[in-house]
């Protein structure tokens, strides 16, 4: 049975939970997880007999709703000790979800305070303005959390992706660097499991941005071929990516603040375990104390087996950028284009003004040519970088 990555148990649990959602395409899920449909249905049948049918897993014991007040208090403290960064509302929701007659949130808070479990919450005043996409996979938020130093003196760069609608986390990886090859590899693995989003919201840093803020990078070109748009936040305005920033705070509070890691492999094991808790067990206040998995569905757009190529009409003026140089030839002159388009075919289309042309990558205008002036090609601003042909 070709389970890949993390542990077999974690993949089985995630598969079963996604497959049991209303409207889930179970055969497509089997394909995404790399298992035969018979295997998938076997785990679904075992799940109906109880979660222990998949494998051994530590679980809190079931208790009667008629437990004494001391028993309720013990349960509250058990949840807090298992998740030290969770507050009274999340803990009360979990206790109620277990079938217990839980007291009010304020009482739970008092139990925590009285037993020395209350720690001042980090961060300032929460944002009052919120936005949310109306369905999963319309927008993902992607970022690197600030690096941490490991016991072996190396650095870990946590790569995070959060679905804007559901807060589901399809990707949480411990990376040794922030290079394009590393990020693209993890994104490709994520796309093959969960499908393609419509767009991804990022900041202006590498590898999805560049120092020029024109944002034409190799990673963006790769995503455009897949039909995935990159949306960039305003410089120096991290609040625009609030869901990802809030996720990073939870990651810090619930993973990094509690232990020190020896090497990348140990960080990834902690990430895999916590990602499952975050997606399937941890109540989320912005979701009405529901869990992200309750609102998430895999994307109907699968990752293609081969990367699509850009095609132009036969009447178009097309120039292919050399693999080792950043220019194209037009009207007997060389015109500079962004380095990200090395090896790519570009179309030159006339503007409404005489002597002026637009340089396009598919429908995206990446530069302008003005034959009336002696200077070379000029890059267009980000606000008009995705234009339709004239």
C-alpha positions as CSV (number, residue, x, y, z in Angstrom):
1,X,0.0,0.0,0.0
2,X,2.0,3.1,-1.2
3,X,1.4,5.6,1.6
4,X,3.9,8.4,1.1
5,X,5.4,11.0,3.5
6,X,4.7,11.4,7.2
7,X,3.4,8.3,8.9
8,X,0.9,5.8,7.6
9,X,-1.4,6.5,10.5
10,X,-1.5,10.2,9.8
11,X,-2.3,9.7,6.1
12,X,-5.0,7.2,6.9
13,X,-6.7,9.5,9.3
14,X,-6.6,12.4,6.9
15,X,-7.9,10.3,4.1
16,X,-10.8,9.0,6.1
17,X,-11.8,12.4,7.4
18,X,-11.7,14.0,4.0
19,X,-13.5,11.0,2.4
20,X,-16.4,11.2,4.9
21,X,-17.2,14.8,4.1
22,X,-20.4,15.5,2.3
23,X,-20.0,15.4,-1.5
24,X,-16.4,14.1,-1.3
25,X,-15.2,12.3,-4.4
26,X,-13.7,9.2,-2.8
27,X,-12.2,7.7,-5.9
28,X,-10.4,11.0,-6.6
29,X,-9.2,11.1,-3.0
30,X,-7.8,7.6,-3.5
31,X,-5.9,8.8,-6.5
32,X,-4.6,11.8,-4.7
33,X,-3.4,9.7,-1.8
34,X,-1.9,7.1,-4.1
35,X,-4.0,4.1,-2.9
36,X,-6.3,1.6,-4.6
37,X,-10.0,2.3,-4.1
38,X,-10.4,-1.1,-2.4
39,X,-7.8,0.0,0.1
40,X,-9.6,3.3,0.7
41,X,-13.0,1.7,1.3
42,X,-11.3,-0.8,3.6
43,X,-10.1,2.0,5.9
44,X,-13.5,3.7,5.7
45,X,-15.1,0.4,6.9
46,X,-12.6,0.1,9.7
47,X,-13.2,3.7,10.7
48,X,-16.8,2.9,11.3
49,X,-15.7,0.3,13.9
50,X,-13.8,3.0,15.8
51,X,-10.7,5.0,15.2
52,X,-8.5,2.3,16.8
53,X,-9.4,0.2,13.7
54,X,-6.8,2.2,11.8
55,X,-3.9,1.9,14.3
56,X,-3.0,2.6,17.9
57,X,-3.6,6.1,19.0
58,X,-3.5,7.8,22.3
59,X,-6.9,9.2,23.2
60,X,-8.5,10.6,26.3
61,X,-10.8,8.1,28.0
62,X,-14.6,8.6,27.5
63,X,-16.3,9.8,30.6
64,X,-19.9,10.0,31.8
65,X,-21.8,13.3,31.7
66,X,-22.7,12.6,35.3
67,X,-19.1,13.0,36.5
68,X,-18.5,15.0,39.6
69,X,-17.3,18.5,39.6
70,X,-13.8,17.2,40.4
71,X,-14.0,15.0,37.3
72,X,-15.0,18.0,35.1
73,X,-12.1,20.0,36.5
74,X,-9.7,17.1,35.8
75,X,-10.9,16.9,32.2
76,X,-10.5,20.7,31.7
77,X,-6.9,20.5,33.0
78,X,-6.2,17.4,30.8
79,X,-7.2,19.3,27.7
80,X,-5.1,22.3,28.8
81,X,-2.1,20.2,29.5
82,X,-2.4,18.5,26.1
83,X,-2.7,21.9,24.4
84,X,-1.1,24.5,26.7
85,X,-1.8,27.4,24.3
86,X,-5.5,26.9,24.2
87,X,-7.8,29.2,26.0
88,X,-11.0,28.6,28.0
89,X,-13.4,28.8,25.0
90,X,-11.5,26.1,23.0
91,X,-11.2,23.9,26.1
92,X,-14.9,24.3,27.0
93,X,-15.9,23.4,23.4
94,X,-13.7,20.2,23.5
95,X,-15.2,19.1,26.8
96,X,-18.7,19.6,25.5
97,X,-17.8,17.8,22.3
98,X,-16.7,14.8,24.4
99,X,-20.3,14.7,25.8
100,X,-19.7,16.2,29.2
101,X,-21.8,18.8,31.0
102,X,-19.2,21.5,30.8
103,X,-19.5,24.7,32.9
104,X,-19.5,28.2,31.3
105,X,-16.4,29.6,29.6
106,X,-15.8,31.9,32.6
107,X,-15.8,28.9,35.0
108,X,-13.3,27.1,32.8
109,X,-11.1,30.1,32.8
110,X,-11.3,30.2,36.6
111,X,-10.4,26.5,36.8
112,X,-7.3,27.2,34.7
113,X,-6.4,30.3,36.8
114,X,-6.8,28.5,40.1
115,X,-4.6,25.7,38.9
116,X,-1.8,27.9,37.6
117,X,-2.5,27.2,33.9
118,X,-3.2,30.8,32.8
119,X,-0.4,32.5,30.8
120,X,-0.8,36.0,29.3
121,X,-1.8,35.9,25.7
122,X,0.8,37.2,23.2
123,X,0.0,39.9,20.6
124,X,-2.0,43.1,20.7
125,X,-5.6,44.1,19.9
126,X,-7.1,41.7,17.3
127,X,-8.1,43.1,13.9
128,X,-11.7,44.3,13.5
129,X,-11.9,44.1,9.8
130,X,-12.0,40.7,8.3
131,X,-12.4,39.2,4.8
132,X,-13.0,35.6,3.8
133,X,-13.4,33.9,0.5
134,X,-16.7,32.2,0.0
135,X,-15.4,28.7,-0.8
136,X,-12.2,26.6,-0.3
137,X,-9.3,26.8,-2.7
138,X,-10.2,30.2,-4.1
139,X,-7.3,31.7,-2.2
140,X,-4.5,30.3,-0.2
141,X,-2.1,32.3,2.0
142,X,1.5,31.3,1.9
143,X,4.5,32.5,3.8
144,X,7.6,31.6,5.7
145,X,7.5,32.0,9.4
146,X,10.6,33.6,10.9
147,X,13.5,31.1,11.1
148,X,14.4,29.3,14.3
149,X,17.8,28.0,15.4
150,X,18.0,24.3,16.0
151,X,20.2,22.4,18.5
152,X,22.6,21.4,15.7
153,X,23.1,25.2,15.0
154,X,21.3,24.9,11.6
155,X,18.2,27.0,10.7
156,X,14.7,25.9,10.2
157,X,12.4,28.0,7.9
158,X,8.8,26.9,8.4
159,X,6.8,27.1,5.1
160,X,3.1,27.5,5.8
161,X,0.0,27.5,3.5
162,X,-3.5,28.3,4.9
163,X,-6.7,28.1,3.0
164,X,-8.5,31.5,3.3
165,X,-12.0,30.1,3.6
166,X,-11.6,27.2,5.9
167,X,-8.3,27.9,7.6
168,X,-7.3,24.3,6.6
169,X,-3.5,23.9,6.4
170,X,-2.6,21.7,3.4
171,X,1.2,22.4,3.8
172,X,3.4,22.8,6.8
173,X,7.1,22.1,6.1
174,X,10.4,22.4,7.9
175,X,12.7,23.8,5.3
176,X,16.5,24.2,5.4
177,X,16.3,27.3,3.2
178,X,13.9,29.7,1.3
179,X,15.1,28.9,-2.2
180,X,12.7,28.5,-5.1
181,X,13.6,24.8,-5.7
182,X,12.7,24.0,-2.1
183,X,9.4,25.9,-2.1
184,X,8.4,24.7,-5.6
185,X,9.0,21.1,-4.6
186,X,6.8,21.3,-1.5
187,X,4.1,23.2,-3.5
188,X,4.1,20.5,-6.2
189,X,3.6,17.8,-3.6
190,X,0.8,19.8,-2.0
191,X,-0.9,20.4,-5.4
192,X,-0.8,16.7,-6.2
193,X,-2.6,15.9,-2.9
194,X,-5.1,18.8,-2.6
195,X,-5.4,20.1,-6.2
196,X,-4.7,23.6,-7.5
197,X,-6.0,26.8,-5.8
198,X,-7.2,29.7,-7.9
199,X,-4.8,32.2,-6.4
200,X,-2.1,32.4,-3.6
201,X,-1.7,35.5,-1.4
202,X,2.0,36.2,-0.6
203,X,4.3,39.0,0.7
204,X,6.9,40.7,-1.5
205,X,9.9,38.6,-0.4
206,X,11.8,35.8,-2.1
207,X,11.2,33.4,-3.7
208,X,7.8,34.6,-4.9
209,X,8.8,38.3,-4.9
210,X,12.0,40.2,-5.8
211,X,13.8,43.4,-4.8
212,X,12.4,45.3,-7.7
213,X,8.8,44.7,-6.6
214,X,7.9,43.9,-10.2
215,X,7.3,40.3,-9.1
216,X,8.3,38.5,-12.2
217,X,10.0,35.5,-10.7
218,X,10.6,32.0,-11.9
219,X,8.2,30.7,-9.3
220,X,5.4,33.0,-10.4
221,X,5.9,32.0,-14.1
222,X,5.7,28.3,-13.1
223,X,2.4,29.0,-11.2
224,X,1.0,31.0,-14.1
225,X,1.5,28.0,-16.4
226,X,-0.6,26.0,-13.9
227,X,-3.4,28.6,-13.9
228,X,-2.6,29.8,-10.3
229,X,-2.3,33.6,-9.8
230,X,0.0,35.2,-7.2
231,X,-1.5,38.1,-5.3
232,X,1.0,40.3,-3.5
233,X,0.3,42.2,-0.3
234,X,1.1,45.9,0.1
235,X,4.7,46.4,1.2
236,X,5.1,46.9,5.0
237,X,1.4,45.9,5.6
238,X,1.6,42.3,7.1
239,X,-1.9,42.8,8.5
240,X,-3.2,42.1,5.0
241,X,-2.2,38.5,5.5
242,X,-3.8,38.2,8.8
243,X,-4.9,34.6,8.7
244,X,-1.3,33.5,8.0
245,X,0.1,35.8,10.6
246,X,-2.4,34.4,13.2
247,X,-1.5,30.9,12.2
248,X,2.1,31.7,12.8
249,X,1.3,32.9,16.3
250,X,-0.5,29.6,17.0
251,X,2.4,27.6,15.6
252,X,4.8,29.5,17.9
253,X,2.6,29.1,20.9
254,X,1.7,25.5,20.4
255,X,4.9,24.0,18.9
256,X,8.0,26.1,19.2
257,X,7.3,27.6,22.7
258,X,7.1,24.2,24.3
259,X,10.3,22.5,23.2
260,X,13.6,22.8,21.5
261,X,14.4,20.7,18.4
262,X,17.6,18.9,17.5
263,X,17.3,18.9,13.7
264,X,14.9,19.4,10.8
265,X,13.5,15.9,11.0
266,X,12.3,16.3,14.5
267,X,10.7,19.6,13.6
268,X,8.8,18.0,10.7
269,X,7.6,15.2,13.0
270,X,6.2,17.8,15.3
271,X,4.6,19.7,12.4
272,X,2.9,16.6,11.0
273,X,1.4,15.8,14.4
274,X,0.3,19.3,15.1
275,X,-1.1,19.9,11.6
276,X,-3.6,17.0,12.1
277,X,-4.7,18.5,15.5
278,X,-5.0,22.0,13.9
279,X,-7.1,20.7,10.9
280,X,-9.3,18.1,12.6
281,X,-9.4,18.7,16.4
282,X,-8.6,22.2,17.4
283,X,-11.7,24.5,17.7
284,X,-11.3,27.7,15.7
285,X,-13.0,30.8,17.0
286,X,-13.4,32.4,13.6
287,X,-15.3,29.3,12.5
288,X,-17.8,29.3,15.3
289,X,-15.6,26.9,17.3
290,X,-15.7,24.4,14.5
291,X,-12.6,22.8,13.0
292,X,-11.0,23.7,9.6
293,X,-11.7,20.3,8.1
294,X,-15.4,20.8,8.5
295,X,-15.3,23.6,5.8
296,X,-12.6,22.2,3.5
297,X,-12.8,20.2,0.3
298,X,-10.0,19.3,-2.0
299,X,-9.8,21.3,-5.2
300,X,-11.6,20.0,-8.3
301,X,-8.6,21.2,-10.4
302,X,-5.9,18.4,-10.2
303,X,-2.2,19.0,-10.7
304,X,-1.4,18.1,-14.3
305,X,1.1,15.3,-15.0
306,X,3.1,17.6,-17.3
307,X,3.5,21.4,-17.1
308,X,1.3,23.1,-19.7
309,X,3.1,25.2,-22.3
310,X,2.1,28.7,-23.5
311,X,0.7,28.8,-27.0
312,X,0.0,31.8,-29.3
313,X,-2.1,32.3,-32.4
314,X,-0.4,31.8,-35.8
315,X,-0.6,35.5,-36.7
316,X,1.2,36.6,-33.5
317,X,4.7,38.0,-33.4
318,X,6.5,35.6,-31.1
319,X,10.0,35.8,-29.7
320,X,11.6,33.2,-27.5
321,X,13.9,34.5,-24.8
322,X,17.3,32.9,-24.9
323,X,18.0,30.5,-22.0
324,X,21.1,32.5,-20.9
325,X,20.2,36.1,-21.7
326,X,17.4,38.5,-20.8
327,X,16.5,40.1,-24.1
328,X,14.4,39.6,-27.3
329,X,15.0,41.0,-30.7
330,X,12.5,43.2,-32.4
331,X,12.7,45.7,-35.3
332,X,16.5,45.3,-35.4
333,X,17.0,46.2,-31.7
334,X,17.4,44.2,-28.5
335,X,14.9,44.8,-25.7
336,X,15.4,43.7,-22.1
337,X,12.8,41.5,-20.4
338,X,12.7,40.1,-16.9
339,X,15.1,37.2,-16.2
340,X,12.2,35.0,-15.1
341,X,11.2,34.5,-18.7
342,X,14.5,33.0,-19.9
343,X,13.6,30.2,-22.4
344,X,9.9,31.3,-22.6
345,X,8.0,32.4,-25.7
346,X,6.7,35.9,-25.6
347,X,4.2,37.7,-27.9
348,X,4.7,41.2,-29.1
349,X,1.4,43.0,-29.7
350,X,0.8,46.6,-31.0
351,X,-0.7,49.2,-28.7
352,X,-3.2,51.8,-29.9
353,X,-0.3,54.4,-30.2
354,X,1.9,54.2,-33.2
355,X,5.4,52.8,-32.5
356,X,4.3,51.3,-29.2
357,X,4.0,47.6,-28.5
358,X,3.2,45.4,-25.5
359,X,5.3,42.3,-24.6
360,X,3.0,39.5,-23.3
361,X,3.4,36.2,-21.6
362,X,0.1,34.6,-22.5
363,X,-2.4,37.3,-21.4
364,X,0.0,38.9,-18.9
365,X,1.6,42.1,-20.1
366,X,5.2,42.1,-18.7
367,X,6.9,45.0,-20.6
368,X,6.4,47.7,-23.2
369,X,8.3,48.6,-26.3
370,X,8.4,52.2,-27.5
371,X,10.1,52.6,-30.9
372,X,9.8,56.4,-30.8
373,X,12.3,56.6,-28.0
374,X,15.9,55.5,-27.9
375,X,15.6,53.6,-24.6
376,X,15.0,49.9,-24.3
377,X,12.0,48.0,-23.0
378,X,10.4,49.4,-19.8
379,X,8.7,47.2,-17.3
380,X,5.0,47.9,-16.5
381,X,3.9,48.5,-13.0
382,X,2.3,45.6,-10.9
383,X,-1.1,47.2,-11.1
384,X,-1.4,46.6,-14.8
385,X,0.8,43.5,-15.1
386,X,-2.1,41.2,-16.1
387,X,-3.7,42.8,-19.1
388,X,-5.7,41.4,-22.0
389,X,-4.3,41.7,-25.5
390,X,-5.3,44.8,-27.5
